[in-house]
């Protein structure tokens, strides 16, 4: 029964996450906290680090799958992807060690604050008209490498400490601050996330933060759900869904902050 439920959860995570363009960790971590952590009716995770480490395995599986597809489509800009990916590695390492010091109320509180921040970004993106996309970079294309590297370090840190994908931060930054075309920013960010999450998973594994049954089952379900979400996305207005989701995440963030403050 547990295996079936985790597979169904992964199916939902993959479908919905792909539909609105967010990482599975932003869905998995709140579910783990509210329904499967210590103090709930069905405690599956004993520590905050187990929640984030297990979620990061799911993020890694999705990121690796998407990255392989983007590489085949030749959409990854490796001149930026490689230095950005390398910049995430120390952040991912530090994140996995710092979260080991978190107790459950601390994770609730800080993840709640993070959700408020993410909800704000998602709502702004849902209201903003996307820039004109191009499928080939101009010969004179340039970007600020140091801003990209510093922000990538932060993405790796947040990805590892909270068990989430950093694309929802990284992609808008690459588009609006560094001037990348939309399709190339998405693909390049996916490559960066695959590298940072893989390194973060190794760190979490060495620290014994991963519960493998939900990690594997949800990853399998998410891989199937991602294909479903990709097909549904062609027939739905994802911006409307993104705006509604941002409001729901804002409310959830407030609740987690209150939970963390009360304990």
Number of C-alpha atoms within 10 A of each C-alpha: 6 10 13 12 14 21 23 18 22 29 25 23 29 31 26 24 22 24 25 21 19 21 25 31 27 23 20 24 24 21 14 22 24 17 15 18 21 17 14 13 10 11 14 18 22 16 18 26 29 24 30 30 34 28 31 31 29 32 30 28 21 25 26 19 15 17 23 16 14 19 15 9 10 12 18 25 17 15 10 17 23 15 16 29 24 17 23 29 24 16 24 29 22 17 23 31 17 13 24 19 12 16 14 19 19 19 26 27 22 16 22 25 18 18 24 20 16 19 24 17 15 26 19 14 17 18 12 10 8 12 12 7 12 12 10 10 12 8 6 5 8 11 13 11 14 11 14 20 19 14 19 28 21 19 28 33 26 21 28 35 28 26 33 30 31 28 25 20 19 22 23 21 17 24 19 13 13 17 16 24 19 20 17 23 25 23 25 30 29 29 27 32 32 24 26 33 32 22 22 32 28 18 20 28 17 11 15 13 24 23 18 12 13 22 22 19 21 31 27 20 23 31 20 18 25 25 15 18 22 18 14 16 16 10 8 12 12 17 18 14 14 22 20 16 16 24 16 13 24 21 15 18 25 17 15 24 22 15 18 19 12 9 10
